[in-house]
Amino acid sequence: MEEEKLFSARTEFVNRVSTSVIKDLLDKLLQEKVVNSGEMESVRAMASRAEQARELIDMVLKKGQLACKILIDAFCELDPFLSEFLQLQ
């Protein structure tokens, strides 16, 4: 369920999420042990905001339902307007 919601919002997430929200999401995902420090640094090292967003969402999608739920919950907290627009709430 969470994977499908996240996947359906992928394109708009990549197009609209801000760099600061990506950084905050990475911090939250590291804290929750969804990503490790190497994965976090790999995303942060990417050249563009869109590349970072795409890599972040694809990385979490590969990790299953719980990882997707943690990302969605963190995103709803960090950017309630965009998460509602993307119908993730």
NORPEWO-V73814 format. One record per residue. N is the residue number from 1. RES is the residue in three letters. BURIAL is + if it has 24 or more other C-alpha atoms within 12 Angstrom, else -. Layout:
# NORPEWO-V73814
n	res	burial
N	RES	BURIAL
N	RES	BURIAL
This chain:
# NORPEWO-V73814
n	res	burial
1	MET	-
2	GLU	+
3	GLU	+
4	GLU	-
5	LYS	-
6	LEU	+
7	PHE	+
8	SER	-
9	ALA	+
10	ARG	+
11	THR	-
12	GLU	-
13	PHE	+
14	VAL	+
15	ASN	-
16	ARG	+
17	VAL	+
18	SER	-
19	THR	+
20	SER	-
21	VAL	+
22	ILE	+
23	LYS	+
24	ASP	+
25	LEU	+
26	LEU	+
27	ASP	+
28	LYS	+
29	LEU	+
30	LEU	+
31	GLN	-
32	GLU	-
33	LYS	-
34	VAL	+
35	VAL	+
36	ASN	-
37	SER	-
38	GLY	-
39	GLU	-
40	MET	+
41	GLU	-
42	SER	-
43	VAL	+
44	ARG	+
45	ALA	-
46	MET	-
47	ALA	-
48	SER	-
49	ARG	+
50	ALA	+
51	GLU	+
52	GLN	+
53	ALA	+
54	ARG	+
55	GLU	+
56	LEU	+
57	ILE	+
58	ASP	+
59	MET	+
60	VAL	+
61	LEU	+
62	LYS	-
63	LYS	-
64	GLY	-
65	GLN	-
66	LEU	-
67	ALA	+
68	CYS	+
69	LYS	+
70	ILE	+
71	LEU	+
72	ILE	+
73	ASP	+
74	ALA	+
75	PHE	+
76	CYS	+
77	GLU	-
78	LEU	+
79	ASP	+
80	PRO	-
81	PHE	-
82	LEU	+
83	SER	+
84	GLU	-
85	PHE	-
86	LEU	+
87	GLN	-
88	LEU	+
89	GLN	-
